[in-house]
Amino acid sequence: MASKLIAIVAGVGAGTGASIARKFAATYPVVLLARNPDNFEGLAKEINASGGKAIGISTDISDAKSVKSAIEVIKKEFGSDVGAAAAIFNASGGFLRKPFLELPEEVFSTSLDVSAKGGFLFSQATLPLLLKGVQQKSQHPPSLIFTGATASVKANALMASFATGKWALRALSQSLAREFGPQGVHVSHAIIDGVIDIPRTKEWLKDLGPEAKLSPDGIANDYWWLHTQPVTNFTWEIDLRPAVEKW
């Protein structure tokens, strides 16, 4: 296991975030960020019990002071010279199917605060650690990976709030990829085009069978593949969907 380099996952929950954390915890100590400690406490115990190392930090990714505090905790735990091998932004907000004229302003603001502002704050906080990972000669190029959605590229009716935040996050990721790729940091954006098989979606698409949903573990494997790409083959964007998904 890498001794100085860590992986940071923002937006840890029972589905994709947990699968990503488990995948990266096989190689790196992992930092789990979520606003609600219930989302990371059990996972951290699981990883630590299995021989890995994980710490959870209650963090509001849309609040600059909270993100700064999380970085301070990380440096206290792993040392001021800690570098990052990977930072994964899996947070999102503002998901509400609603006619636009009935859309509450606070829902629209939540989408921008979490996806756009949160992505900005997370990137500014973790890129110095990723650049340090470059200096410390990480085995794989230090990686900043963003979780996108269908709404990142296709703003359907009734999805104005969610799509606005996701479009902004995609634009941020593209700009960062062009700026930091030449510096050795691999910035990627993953379009998750379909329903993910998580506890909240258990009853969704049941008539189509289990193949109709994206596997969280499969997504984690794809993120690891992005992380292990050499500097000669950086992928900025991938799109993932079940074979039966209409696109």
C-alpha positions as CSV (number, residue, x, y, z in Angstrom):
1,M,0.0,0.0,0.0
2,A,1.2,3.5,-0.8
3,S,2.5,5.1,2.3
4,K,2.3,8.8,1.5
5,L,-0.3,9.1,-1.2
6,I,-4.0,9.0,-0.5
7,A,-7.3,8.9,-2.3
8,I,-10.1,11.3,-1.5
9,V,-13.8,10.6,-2.3
10,A,-16.4,13.3,-2.0
11,G,-20.0,12.3,-2.0
12,V,-19.8,9.0,-0.3
13,G,-23.0,7.1,0.0
14,A,-24.4,3.5,0.0
15,G,-23.9,3.1,-3.8
16,T,-21.3,4.5,-6.2
17,G,-19.3,6.4,-3.6
18,A,-18.9,3.4,-1.4
19,S,-17.9,1.2,-4.4
20,I,-15.3,3.8,-5.5
21,A,-13.9,4.0,-2.0
22,R,-13.6,0.2,-1.7
23,K,-11.8,0.0,-5.0
24,F,-9.2,2.7,-4.3
25,A,-8.8,1.5,-0.7
26,A,-7.2,-1.7,-2.0
27,T,-4.2,0.5,-2.9
28,Y,-4.4,3.8,-1.0
29,P,-5.5,5.1,2.4
30,V,-8.9,6.7,1.6
31,V,-10.6,9.8,2.9
32,L,-14.4,9.7,2.8
33,L,-16.2,13.0,2.6
34,A,-20.0,13.4,3.2
35,R,-22.2,15.8,5.0
36,N,-23.9,13.1,7.0
37,P,-21.6,10.8,9.0
38,D,-24.1,8.0,8.6
39,N,-22.9,7.8,5.0
40,F,-19.3,7.0,5.8
41,E,-19.0,5.6,9.3
42,G,-20.0,2.0,8.5
43,L,-17.9,2.0,5.3
44,A,-14.8,3.3,7.1
45,K,-15.2,0.6,9.7
46,E,-15.5,-2.0,6.9
47,I,-12.4,-0.8,5.1
48,N,-10.3,-0.6,8.3
49,A,-11.5,-4.1,9.5
50,S,-10.4,-5.6,6.1
51,G,-6.9,-4.3,6.5
52,G,-7.1,-0.9,4.7
53,K,-7.1,2.5,6.1
54,A,-10.1,4.9,5.9
55,I,-11.1,8.0,7.7
56,G,-14.4,9.8,7.3
57,I,-14.8,13.6,7.6
58,S,-18.2,15.3,7.8
59,T,-18.0,17.9,5.1
60,D,-20.3,20.2,3.3
61,I,-18.7,20.3,-0.1
62,S,-20.5,23.5,-1.1
63,D,-19.1,25.4,1.9
64,A,-15.5,26.8,1.6
65,K,-14.9,26.7,5.4
66,S,-16.0,23.1,5.6
67,V,-13.8,22.0,2.7
68,K,-10.8,23.9,4.2
69,S,-11.4,22.2,7.5
70,A,-11.5,18.8,5.9
71,I,-8.1,19.4,4.3
72,E,-6.7,20.5,7.7
73,V,-7.9,17.2,9.2
74,I,-6.3,15.3,6.3
75,K,-3.0,17.0,6.9
76,K,-3.2,16.4,10.6
77,E,-3.9,12.7,10.0
78,F,-1.4,12.0,7.2
79,G,1.2,14.8,7.6
80,S,1.6,18.2,6.1
81,D,3.5,16.8,3.1
82,V,0.7,14.4,2.1
83,G,0.1,14.0,-1.6
84,A,-3.0,12.6,-3.4
85,A,-3.0,9.8,-5.9
86,A,-6.7,10.4,-6.7
87,A,-9.5,12.7,-5.9
88,I,-13.0,11.7,-6.9
89,F,-16.0,14.1,-6.9
90,N,-19.2,12.1,-6.7
91,A,-21.5,14.7,-5.1
92,S,-24.6,16.2,-6.8
93,G,-27.7,18.1,-5.8
94,G,-30.8,19.7,-7.1
95,F,-32.3,16.5,-8.5
96,L,-36.0,17.2,-8.7
97,R,-38.3,16.5,-11.6
98,K,-40.5,19.6,-11.7
99,P,-42.1,21.9,-14.3
100,F,-39.8,24.8,-14.6
101,L,-42.5,27.4,-13.5
102,E,-43.0,25.4,-10.3
103,L,-39.3,24.9,-9.6
104,P,-38.3,26.3,-6.2
105,E,-35.3,28.7,-6.3
106,E,-33.7,26.8,-3.4
107,V,-33.6,23.6,-5.5
108,F,-32.0,25.4,-8.4
109,S,-29.5,27.0,-6.0
110,T,-28.7,23.6,-4.4
111,S,-27.7,22.2,-7.8
112,L,-25.3,25.1,-8.4
113,D,-24.0,25.0,-4.9
114,V,-23.2,21.3,-4.8
115,S,-22.3,20.5,-8.4
116,A,-20.7,23.7,-9.6
117,K,-19.5,25.5,-6.5
118,G,-18.7,22.2,-4.8
119,G,-16.7,21.0,-7.8
120,F,-14.8,24.2,-7.8
121,L,-14.0,24.1,-4.0
122,F,-13.1,20.4,-4.1
123,S,-10.8,21.0,-7.1
124,Q,-9.0,23.9,-5.5
125,A,-8.6,22.0,-2.3
126,T,-7.3,18.7,-3.8
127,L,-5.3,19.8,-6.9
128,P,-2.3,21.0,-4.7
129,L,-2.3,17.5,-3.2
130,L,-2.5,15.9,-6.6
131,L,0.4,18.0,-7.9
132,K,2.3,16.9,-4.9
133,G,1.5,13.4,-5.9
134,V,3.2,14.1,-9.3
135,Q,6.3,15.4,-7.4
136,Q,6.3,12.3,-5.2
137,K,6.2,10.1,-8.4
138,S,2.8,8.4,-7.9
139,Q,2.8,5.0,-9.6
140,H,-0.2,6.1,-11.7
141,P,-0.8,9.7,-12.8
142,P,-2.6,11.5,-10.0
143,S,-6.3,11.7,-11.0
144,L,-9.1,14.1,-10.5
145,I,-12.4,12.4,-11.6
146,F,-15.8,13.9,-11.7
147,T,-19.1,12.0,-11.8
148,G,-21.4,13.4,-14.4
149,A,-24.8,12.3,-15.6
150,T,-27.1,12.2,-18.6
151,A,-28.0,15.7,-17.6
152,S,-24.4,16.8,-18.2
153,V,-25.0,16.8,-21.9
154,K,-28.7,16.5,-22.4
155,A,-31.1,18.8,-20.4
156,N,-34.4,17.0,-20.6
157,A,-37.7,18.7,-19.7
158,L,-38.4,19.0,-16.0
159,M,-34.7,18.7,-15.2
160,A,-33.6,22.3,-15.4
161,S,-32.0,22.5,-11.9
162,F,-30.1,19.2,-12.0
163,A,-28.9,19.7,-15.6
164,T,-27.6,23.3,-15.0
165,G,-25.3,22.1,-12.2
166,K,-24.1,19.1,-14.1
167,W,-23.4,21.1,-17.3
168,A,-21.3,23.5,-15.2
169,L,-19.4,20.7,-13.6
170,R,-18.6,19.3,-17.0
171,A,-17.3,22.7,-18.2
172,L,-15.1,22.9,-15.1
173,S,-13.7,19.5,-15.7
174,Q,-12.8,20.3,-19.3
175,S,-11.0,23.5,-18.3
176,L,-9.1,21.7,-15.6
177,A,-8.1,18.8,-17.9
178,R,-6.6,21.3,-20.4
179,E,-4.7,23.2,-17.6
180,F,-3.5,20.4,-15.4
181,G,-3.0,17.5,-17.9
182,P,0.3,19.0,-19.1
183,Q,1.3,19.2,-15.4
184,G,0.8,15.4,-15.0
185,V,-2.7,15.4,-13.4
186,H,-5.3,13.3,-15.2
187,V,-8.6,15.1,-15.1
188,S,-11.6,13.0,-16.2
189,H,-15.4,13.4,-16.5
190,A,-17.6,10.3,-16.4
191,I,-21.2,10.6,-17.9
192,I,-23.3,8.1,-16.0
193,D,-26.1,7.6,-18.5
194,G,-28.7,5.5,-16.7
195,V,-30.1,4.4,-13.4
196,I,-27.4,3.2,-10.9
197,D,-28.3,0.0,-8.9
198,I,-28.3,1.5,-5.4
199,P,-30.7,1.0,-2.5
200,R,-32.7,4.0,-3.4
201,T,-33.5,2.6,-6.9
202,K,-34.2,-0.9,-5.8
203,E,-37.8,-0.8,-7.2
204,W,-36.9,1.0,-10.4
205,L,-37.0,-0.7,-13.7
206,K,-37.8,-4.1,-12.1
207,D,-39.6,-5.3,-15.2
208,L,-36.5,-4.9,-17.3
209,G,-34.3,-7.1,-15.1
210,P,-31.0,-6.4,-13.3
211,E,-29.2,-5.6,-16.5
212,A,-31.2,-2.4,-16.9
213,K,-29.2,-0.6,-14.2
214,L,-25.5,0.4,-13.9
215,S,-23.4,-1.5,-11.5
216,P,-21.7,0.7,-8.8
217,D,-18.8,-1.7,-8.7
218,G,-18.6,-1.5,-12.5
219,I,-18.4,2.2,-12.3
220,A,-15.6,2.0,-9.7
221,N,-13.7,-0.4,-12.0
222,D,-13.9,2.2,-14.8
223,Y,-12.7,4.9,-12.5
224,W,-9.7,2.8,-11.6
225,W,-9.1,2.2,-15.3
226,L,-9.0,6.0,-15.8
227,H,-6.7,6.4,-12.9
228,T,-4.2,3.8,-14.3
229,Q,-4.0,5.3,-17.7
230,P,-0.4,6.4,-18.6
231,V,0.3,10.0,-19.5
232,T,0.4,9.0,-23.2
233,N,-3.3,8.0,-23.1
234,F,-5.3,10.4,-21.0
235,T,-9.1,10.1,-21.5
236,W,-11.0,13.2,-20.6
237,E,-14.5,11.9,-20.9
238,I,-16.2,8.5,-20.9
239,D,-19.9,7.6,-21.0
240,L,-21.3,4.6,-19.3
241,R,-24.7,3.0,-19.7
242,P,-26.5,-0.4,-19.6
243,A,-26.8,-2.1,-22.9
244,V,-30.6,-1.6,-22.8
245,E,-30.4,2.1,-22.1
246,K,-31.9,4.3,-24.8
247,W,-29.5,7.1,-26.0
